[in-house]
Amino acid sequence: QQCIPCPTHWLVLQVPAQVQLDGDTVTLRCWVQRNRSVMRVCFYHDKKFLRVSLRGTELSLLPLKRHHSSGYHCGGWVGSRVSPWWEESVLVTVTLQGEPHTGTTI
């Protein structure tokens, strides 16, 4: 019988699947698996600290620029307030493509 490996990361960083254009807004969402809570979420860009979110689990990059393309991950304290442990997500790449977004006027 073959064992299928399970992900060991409790935190997952979600990024939109669609192509991102210069000037768009992208929201990164850090969430925890298995109905656990997460406190004090930190976001990292190219493995360097970017921002801490004391309340909430989202980070918006706006307007999106070329320097935003690269790897992101998040970290946070998972579990109960009494005995939390530190977890980090895997690195996720945000890729910027296409022409600058000019918007439409009505």
C-alpha positions as CSV (number, residue, x, y, z in Angstrom):
1,Q,0.0,0.0,0.0
2,Q,1.3,3.4,-1.0
3,C,1.1,6.4,1.3
4,I,0.0,9.8,-0.1
5,P,1.9,12.6,1.5
6,C,-0.2,15.2,3.2
7,P,0.7,18.9,3.3
8,T,2.5,19.8,6.5
9,H,1.8,23.5,6.2
10,W,-1.1,24.8,8.3
11,L,-1.1,28.2,6.6
12,V,-1.9,28.7,2.9
13,L,-1.4,31.9,1.0
14,Q,-4.0,32.4,-1.7
15,V,-3.4,34.6,-4.7
16,P,-5.9,35.3,-7.6
17,A,-5.5,32.8,-10.4
18,Q,-6.1,35.3,-13.3
19,V,-3.3,37.2,-15.0
20,Q,-2.3,40.3,-13.2
21,L,-1.8,43.6,-15.1
22,D,0.2,46.7,-14.2
23,G,-2.2,48.9,-12.1
24,D,-4.5,46.1,-10.9
25,T,-5.2,45.5,-7.3
26,V,-4.3,42.1,-5.9
27,T,-5.4,40.8,-2.5
28,L,-3.3,38.1,-0.9
29,R,-5.1,36.0,1.7
30,C,-3.5,34.0,4.4
31,W,-5.7,31.3,5.8
32,V,-5.3,28.4,8.2
33,Q,-6.4,24.8,7.5
34,R,-8.5,22.5,9.8
35,N,-10.6,25.2,11.4
36,R,-7.8,26.6,13.5
37,S,-7.4,30.2,14.3
38,V,-4.5,32.4,13.3
39,M,-3.2,35.5,15.1
40,R,-0.8,38.2,14.1
41,V,-0.3,37.4,10.5
42,C,2.9,38.5,8.8
43,F,3.5,38.9,5.1
44,Y,6.8,38.4,3.4
45,H,8.0,39.5,-0.1
46,D,11.1,37.7,-1.4
47,K,11.6,36.2,2.1
48,K,11.9,39.7,3.6
49,F,9.3,41.0,6.1
50,L,6.7,43.2,4.4
51,R,3.9,43.9,6.8
52,V,2.1,42.6,9.9
53,S,-1.6,42.4,10.2
54,L,-2.8,42.4,13.8
55,R,-6.4,42.1,12.7
56,G,-7.4,40.2,9.6
57,T,-5.5,37.9,7.2
58,E,-5.4,39.9,4.0
59,L,-2.9,42.1,2.2
60,S,-3.8,44.3,-0.8
61,L,-1.1,45.3,-3.3
62,L,-2.3,48.4,-5.1
63,P,-1.7,49.6,-7.6
64,L,0.3,46.6,-8.8
65,K,3.7,47.5,-10.2
66,R,6.5,45.5,-11.8
67,H,8.5,45.3,-8.5
68,H,5.5,43.4,-7.0
69,S,6.2,40.3,-9.2
70,S,8.0,37.6,-7.2
71,G,7.5,35.3,-4.3
72,Y,5.3,35.9,-1.3
73,H,4.5,33.9,1.8
74,C,2.8,34.5,5.2
75,G,3.4,33.4,8.7
76,G,1.3,33.5,11.9
77,W,0.6,32.1,15.3
78,V,-1.7,29.2,14.9
79,G,-3.9,27.5,17.5
80,S,-5.2,28.8,20.8
81,R,-4.2,31.9,22.7
82,V,-2.9,29.6,25.5
83,S,-0.5,27.5,23.4
84,P,0.0,28.9,19.9
85,W,2.8,27.9,17.6
86,W,4.4,29.7,14.6
87,E,3.7,28.4,11.1
88,E,4.6,29.7,7.6
89,S,3.0,29.1,4.2
90,V,4.9,27.9,1.2
91,L,6.2,30.5,-1.2
92,V,3.7,31.6,-3.9
93,T,4.7,33.6,-7.0
94,V,2.8,36.6,-8.2
95,T,3.5,37.3,-11.8
96,L,2.7,40.5,-13.6
97,Q,2.0,40.3,-17.3
98,G,0.5,42.3,-20.1
99,E,0.2,46.0,-20.8
100,P,-0.5,48.6,-18.1
101,H,-4.1,48.8,-17.0
102,T,-5.7,52.0,-18.1
103,G,-9.2,51.5,-16.9
104,T,-12.4,52.5,-18.6
105,T,-14.4,55.7,-18.3
106,I,-18.1,55.7,-18.6
